[in-house]
Amino acid sequence: MTCRQKEERLWLLSVSVKILYCVLVAGVHSVITVSKVSVKAGDSITIPCRYGSEYMDHVKYLCKGSHWKFCSYAVKTNQPRSSGKFSISDDKKQRIFTVTIKDLTNTDTDYWCIVEINGGADDGHFMKINFVSLFFFLSSKHLVV
């Protein structure tokens, strides 16, 4: 192996280590929730959103929309609503904020669990809600029996 090849390998290894470090560090600090869930129209759903310890005192919120940049606030921890379609609570000890969406309709498909970052870009995770028919549930139950 030539000296040039050794230098290229070392450079590639150092870049790989830096990328791995960034991925691991980002993973520790990010918001995590389910990516996809299936429900029946009219049902309610409770979604747990986990966050890193550095976000304990930050505002958390649920945002509705497929694109983060254009989503609209549904509910926030600093403006909690416990009646109506949305509710939110924050268990700082377990580092999980929980949002509940009631009376789901086929327009309730795209949501973001987000932590507000003062002076920086907010951190969040996208979740897709799929709707299944009553027939699917009856068929599944029948197959299990």
C-alpha positions in Angstrom: 0.0 0.0 0.0 1.4 3.4 -1.0 1.7 6.3 1.4 -1.1 8.1 -0.6 -3.5 5.1 -0.1 -2.7 5.0 3.6 -3.5 8.7 3.9 -6.8 8.2 2.0 -7.8 5.3 4.3 -7.0 7.3 7.4 -9.0 10.3 6.1 -12.0 8.1 5.3 -11.8 6.5 8.7 -11.7 9.8 10.5 -14.7 11.0 8.4 -16.6 7.8 9.3 -15.9 8.2 13.0 -17.0 11.9 12.9 -20.3 10.9 11.1 -20.9 8.1 13.6 -20.3 10.5 16.5 -22.8 13.0 15.1 -25.4 10.3 14.6 -25.0 9.0 18.1 -25.0 12.4 19.7 -28.0 13.5 17.7 -29.8 10.3 18.7 -29.4 11.1 22.4 -30.8 14.6 22.0 -33.7 13.9 19.6 -37.4 13.5 20.1 -38.6 9.9 19.6 -42.1 8.6 19.0 -43.8 5.9 16.9 -43.5 6.5 13.2 -46.8 4.9 12.1 -50.0 3.7 13.8 -53.3 2.4 12.5 -56.7 3.3 13.9 -60.4 3.3 13.1 -62.1 6.6 12.4 -63.8 7.9 15.5 -61.2 6.4 17.9 -58.9 8.2 20.2 -55.2 7.8 20.4 -52.5 8.6 23.0 -49.0 9.2 21.7 -45.9 9.1 23.9 -43.1 11.3 22.8 -39.7 10.7 24.5 -37.1 13.4 24.7 -33.5 13.9 26.1 -32.8 15.2 29.6 -31.5 18.6 28.2 -35.1 19.3 27.1 -36.8 18.8 30.5 -37.7 22.5 30.9 -38.5 23.2 27.3 -42.0 23.7 25.9 -43.3 20.6 24.0 -46.0 20.6 21.4 -48.0 18.6 18.9 -48.0 20.1 15.4 -50.5 19.0 12.6 -49.3 18.7 9.0 -47.1 16.7 6.8 -44.3 19.3 6.5 -42.8 20.7 9.7 -42.3 24.1 8.2 -46.0 24.5 7.5 -47.6 22.5 10.3 -50.0 24.2 12.8 -49.9 23.9 16.6 -52.5 21.5 17.9 -51.6 21.8 21.6 -48.6 23.0 23.7 -47.4 22.2 27.2 -47.4 25.9 28.1 -51.0 26.2 26.9 -52.5 22.9 27.9 -56.1 22.1 26.9 -57.6 19.1 28.5 -61.0 19.4 26.8 -61.7 19.2 23.1 -59.9 17.3 20.5 -56.3 17.5 21.9 -54.7 17.2 25.3 -51.0 17.2 26.4 -49.1 16.4 29.5 -45.4 16.3 30.4 -43.8 13.7 32.7 -40.4 15.3 33.3 -39.2 12.5 35.5 -39.6 9.9 32.7 -38.9 12.5 30.0 -42.0 11.7 28.1 -44.7 14.1 26.9 -48.0 12.5 26.0 -50.6 13.8 23.6 -54.1 12.5 23.1 -56.2 13.1 20.0 -59.9 12.3 20.3 -62.5 11.5 17.7 -60.0 10.8 14.9 -61.1 11.5 11.3 -59.4 10.7 8.0 -57.9 14.3 8.0 -56.0 13.4 11.2 -53.1 11.7 9.4 -49.9 13.7 9.9 -48.4 15.0 13.2 -45.1 16.0 14.7 -44.0 15.6 18.3 -41.8 18.7 18.8 -39.6 20.3 21.5 -39.2 24.0 21.3 -35.6 25.2 21.3 -35.1 28.8 22.4 -32.7 30.5 20.0 -32.4 27.5 17.7 -34.3 25.1 15.5 -36.9 23.0 17.2 -36.4 19.2 17.5 -39.1 16.8 16.5 -40.3 13.5 15.1 -42.9 12.8 12.5 -45.8 10.4 13.0 -48.3 9.0 10.4 -51.8 7.9 11.4 -53.3 5.4 9.0 -57.0 4.6 9.0 -58.4 1.1 8.6 -61.9 0.0 8.1 -64.1 -1.9 10.7 -64.0 -4.8 8.3 -60.2 -5.1 8.9 -60.7 -5.4 12.6 -63.5 -7.9 12.3 -61.5 -10.0 9.8 -58.4 -9.9 12.1 -60.4 -10.9 15.1 -62.1 -13.7 13.1 -58.7 -15.1 12.0 -57.4 -15.2 15.6 -60.3 -17.2 16.9 
